[in-house]
Amino acid sequence: MSQDESGRRVHERYDRQIPVVIVHGDRELEGTTRNISLGGMFVDASGTMPAVGSEARVRMRLPALKEQTEVPVVVRWVTSEGVGVQFGSLRALEVWALNQLFKKA
């Protein structure tokens, strides 16, 4: 996730579960977010994970949007439970939709 120069997290994490698909090359890995922030997300998933440092895309439907969105990500860590990814460039609409998701209790 996004960090400042000292390595501390910049964006607050929110425990939210939404279905996502990680698209890496010609493979798709289905999972569910465990937590999410404006910097990235941890996805509970099983199967062949992309390698740390890999570029991929995450396809998801954020509740505030009418259609699916797909965002670029970089894999930052992989565990036996899933994969942590950092968002690349988010559009203003996606930032707004994520903030709407964070407002929900």
Backbone as numpy.savetxt, mean C-alpha at the origin, in Angstrom:
# Nx Ny Nz CAx CAy CAz Cx Cy Cz
7.74 2.64 4.64 6.90 3.81 4.64 7.79 5.05 4.64
7.21 6.19 4.49 8.02 7.40 4.44 8.68 7.65 5.78
9.94 8.04 5.72 10.70 8.32 6.92 11.42 9.63 6.76
11.71 10.28 7.92 12.51 11.49 7.85 13.99 11.11 7.86
14.87 12.09 7.93 16.30 11.82 7.84 16.81 10.94 8.97
16.12 10.94 10.13 16.57 10.11 11.25 16.02 8.69 11.16
15.20 8.42 10.13 14.63 7.08 9.97 13.29 6.91 10.66
12.77 7.97 11.28 11.46 7.87 11.94 10.34 7.97 10.91
9.25 7.30 11.22 8.08 7.32 10.36 7.49 8.73 10.27
7.11 9.13 9.07 6.55 10.47 8.85 5.02 10.43 8.89
4.42 9.38 8.36 2.96 9.29 8.25 2.40 8.32 9.28
1.32 8.75 9.92 0.65 7.89 10.88 0.02 6.68 10.17
0.12 5.52 10.79 -0.50 4.30 10.23 -1.92 4.15 10.78
-2.78 3.62 9.94 -4.17 3.35 10.33 -4.47 1.89 10.06
-5.09 1.24 11.02 -5.50 -0.16 10.84 -6.76 -0.18 9.99
-6.59 -0.46 8.73 -7.72 -0.53 7.79 -7.52 -1.75 6.91
-8.60 -2.47 6.66 -8.53 -3.67 5.84 -9.30 -3.43 4.54
-8.55 -3.37 3.45 -9.18 -3.29 2.14 -8.47 -4.29 1.22
-9.22 -4.92 0.34 -8.59 -5.86 -0.59 -7.73 -5.12 -1.60
-6.57 -5.70 -1.91 -5.66 -5.12 -2.88 -5.06 -6.22 -3.74
-4.52 -5.83 -4.87 -3.78 -6.74 -5.74 -2.43 -6.07 -6.01
-1.36 -6.79 -5.72 -0.02 -6.31 -6.04 0.35 -6.88 -7.40
0.62 -6.01 -8.34 0.95 -6.42 -9.70 2.46 -6.25 -9.87
3.12 -7.38 -10.11 4.58 -7.36 -10.27 4.92 -8.18 -11.51
5.33 -7.48 -12.57 5.57 -8.18 -13.83 4.27 -8.78 -14.34
4.30 -10.07 -14.65 3.07 -10.72 -15.13 2.34 -11.45 -14.01
2.76 -11.23 -12.76 2.12 -11.90 -11.62 1.24 -10.94 -10.85
0.19 -11.49 -10.26 -0.70 -10.72 -9.40 -0.81 -11.44 -8.07
-0.64 -10.71 -6.97 -0.70 -11.26 -5.63 -1.85 -10.58 -4.90
-2.86 -11.36 -4.54 -4.02 -10.80 -3.84 -3.76 -10.79 -2.35
-4.26 -9.75 -1.69 -4.10 -9.66 -0.25 -5.05 -8.63 0.33
-4.89 -8.37 1.62 -5.70 -7.40 2.34 -4.77 -6.53 3.16
-5.00 -5.23 3.14 -4.15 -4.35 3.93 -4.35 -4.64 5.42
-3.25 -4.60 6.15 -3.31 -4.68 7.61 -3.30 -3.26 8.17
-2.42 -2.45 7.60 -2.39 -1.04 7.97 -1.96 -0.24 6.74
-2.30 1.04 6.79 -2.07 1.88 5.63 -1.82 3.32 6.10
-1.00 4.05 5.35 -0.73 5.45 5.63 -0.60 6.17 4.29
-0.33 7.46 4.33 -0.08 8.17 3.08 1.25 7.77 2.47
2.09 7.09 3.25 3.39 6.66 2.75 3.41 5.27 2.16
2.46 4.42 2.55 2.46 3.06 2.04 1.52 2.16 2.84
1.76 0.84 2.74 0.87 -0.10 3.41 1.58 -1.42 3.66
1.03 -2.17 4.63 1.44 -3.56 4.81 0.27 -4.41 4.33
0.58 -5.39 3.48 -0.45 -6.24 2.89 -0.28 -7.66 3.40
-1.31 -8.18 4.06 -1.33 -9.59 4.44 -1.56 -10.39 3.16
-0.62 -11.25 2.84 -0.72 -12.04 1.61 0.15 -13.27 1.74
-0.14 -14.26 0.92 0.73 -15.43 0.86 0.97 -15.74 -0.61
2.07 -16.40 -0.86 2.44 -16.69 -2.24 3.84 -16.16 -2.49
4.21 -16.10 -3.74 5.53 -15.62 -4.11 5.54 -14.10 -4.06
6.33 -13.58 -3.13 6.40 -12.13 -2.94 7.46 -11.52 -3.86
7.24 -10.29 -4.30 8.29 -9.58 -5.03 9.48 -9.35 -4.09
10.66 -9.24 -4.63 11.87 -9.03 -3.82 11.90 -7.61 -3.26
12.57 -7.46 -2.12 12.77 -6.13 -1.53 13.47 -5.25 -2.56
12.96 -4.04 -2.72 13.52 -3.10 -3.70 12.82 -3.15 -5.05
11.97 -4.15 -5.25 11.25 -4.28 -6.52 10.21 -3.17 -6.68
10.06 -2.74 -7.91 8.97 -1.82 -8.24 7.77 -2.64 -8.65
6.60 -2.23 -8.21 5.36 -2.93 -8.53 4.25 -1.89 -8.59
3.02 -2.37 -8.71 1.85 -1.50 -8.67 0.84 -2.16 -7.74
0.08 -1.34 -7.04 -1.00 -1.85 -6.19 -2.32 -1.36 -6.77
-3.20 -2.33 -7.03 -4.55 -2.02 -7.53 -5.51 -2.18 -6.35
-6.34 -1.17 -6.13 -7.28 -1.20 -5.00 -8.47 -0.31 -5.30
-9.50 -0.54 -4.53 -10.67 0.34 -4.61 -10.83 0.99 -3.25
-10.50 2.27 -3.22 -10.68 3.03 -1.99 -12.16 3.40 -1.88
-12.76 3.25 -0.68 -14.21 3.45 -0.53 -14.74 4.78 -1.06
-13.95 5.85 -0.99 -14.44 7.16 -1.44 -14.42 7.33 -2.95
-13.79 6.39 -3.66 -13.71 6.51 -5.12 -14.68 5.54 -5.79
-15.18 5.95 -6.95 -16.14 5.12 -7.68 -15.45 4.00 -8.44
-14.19 4.20 -8.78 -13.47 3.21 -9.59 -12.19 2.78 -8.90
-11.66 1.65 -9.34 -10.38 1.18 -8.83 -9.29 2.17 -9.21
-8.25 2.17 -8.40 -7.08 2.97 -8.72 -5.86 2.06 -8.67
-4.83 2.45 -9.36 -3.59 1.68 -9.36 -2.45 2.66 -9.12
-1.62 2.35 -8.11 -0.54 3.26 -7.74 0.80 2.53 -7.78
1.86 3.25 -8.14 3.20 2.64 -8.13 3.68 2.47 -6.70
4.40 1.38 -6.43 4.97 1.11 -5.11 6.36 0.52 -5.26
7.11 0.58 -4.16 8.39 -0.10 -4.05 8.29 -1.02 -2.84
8.69 -2.27 -3.00 8.67 -3.23 -1.90 9.78 -2.86 -0.92
9.41 -2.65 0.34 10.39 -2.25 1.35 10.75 -3.39 2.29
9.84 -4.34 2.53 10.16 -5.52 3.31 9.18 -6.63 3.02
9.63 -7.85 3.27 8.82 -9.04 3.05 8.94 -9.91 4.30
7.80 -10.39 4.81 7.79 -11.30 5.95 6.99 -12.54 5.56
6.91 -13.48 6.49 6.10 -14.68 6.23 4.61 -14.34 6.18
4.23 -13.17 6.69 2.82 -12.76 6.72 2.40 -11.90 5.55
3.37 -11.28 4.88 3.00 -10.40 3.79 4.13 -9.51 3.35
3.75 -8.34 2.84 4.72 -7.45 2.21 4.41 -5.99 2.57
5.47 -5.23 2.86 5.35 -3.80 3.12 5.78 -3.03 1.90
4.95 -2.11 1.45 5.28 -1.34 0.26 5.19 0.15 0.54
6.03 0.91 -0.14 6.03 2.36 -0.06 5.41 2.89 -1.34
4.46 3.83 -1.19 3.84 4.43 -2.36 4.84 5.26 -3.14
4.69 5.23 -4.46 5.41 6.17 -5.31 4.58 7.43 -5.36
4.36 7.94 -6.53 3.62 9.18 -6.71 2.11 8.93 -6.59
1.47 9.63 -5.66 0.02 9.57 -5.52 -0.60 10.82 -6.12
-1.72 10.63 -6.81 -2.46 11.79 -7.33 -3.24 12.44 -6.19
-3.62 13.67 -6.36 -4.38 14.39 -5.34 -5.66 13.64 -4.98
-6.32 13.06 -5.97 -7.56 12.32 -5.74 -7.31 11.12 -4.82
-6.20 10.43 -5.01 -5.87 9.27 -4.17 -5.53 9.70 -2.75
-4.82 10.83 -2.61 -4.52 11.35 -1.28 -5.82 11.70 -0.56
-6.73 12.35 -1.27 -8.02 12.70 -0.68 -8.77 11.44 -0.25
-8.82 10.43 -1.11 -9.55 9.19 -0.81 -8.93 8.46 0.38
-7.60 8.46 0.46 -6.94 7.85 1.63 -7.29 8.61 2.90
-7.27 9.92 2.84 -7.64 10.71 4.03 -9.08 10.46 4.45
-9.97 10.23 3.50 -11.36 9.88 3.83 -11.40 8.53 4.56
-10.59 7.58 4.09 -10.49 6.26 4.72 -9.98 6.38 6.16
-9.03 7.26 6.39 -8.45 7.42 7.72 -9.43 8.03 8.71
-10.40 8.80 8.22 -11.38 9.45 9.10 -12.35 8.45 9.72
-12.51 7.29 9.08 -13.46 6.29 9.59 -12.91 5.66 10.86
-13.81 5.46 11.83 -13.39 4.88 13.12 -13.03 3.42 13.02
